[in-house]
């Protein structure tokens, strides 16, 4: 499930971010390399957030 959050920051405007409960809490291990760190373990990427916001907006076109 994707959970979209938003807040209004004075001087910056609207900020949005999303969390995806389907993501693993830790990045997968890569043999021989240090583990990758994400800013937040469930942070959704830009493409997932854009798709969620696009599907939630008003639909245009002919019925």
N, C-alpha and C positions, 0 to 999 in steps of 0.2 A: 504494500500500500504506500502511495506517495502522499506525504503530508506537506502542504505548502504553508509557509509562514510569511508574514509581512509585518513591516513596521514603518512608521514615518519618522525619519531623522531630520531634525531641523537643519537647514542648510544643505541637505543632501537629497531630500525627497523620499519617495517610496523605495524601500529595499525589500526584496523577496528572496527566499531561499527554500529549499525543500529537503526533506529526509525521506529515504526509501527504506522501508522495513525489510525488503527482500535482500538488501546488501549484508554481507557478513560483517560481524562486529570488528574484525581485524582483516587487513589486506592479506592475500595469500603469500606464503613464504616463497622466496625465489632462491633456489640453491646457489650458494656461493656469494650472495649479495645481502646487504643489509635490508631489513624489511622496509617496504614502502610505508610511509605514513600519510594518511589522509587528514585534512583539516578537522574532520568530524567523521566518526566511523560510519555513519549512515547518510553522509552528505550525497545528495543526488547531483549528477552532473548537469551542465548547462542544457544539453539536448533533452534530457528527461524533464527538466523544469519548463523549457520552452514548449514541449509537446503537451504537457499538462495544462499550461496556461492557454494554449491555442485551442485545446478541446473544450475548455471551460467557458470560452468567450461566446458572444452571440454568433449564431450561424447565419451566413449570408447566402444568397442565391435563390433560385426558384424552388417552391415546394414540390 
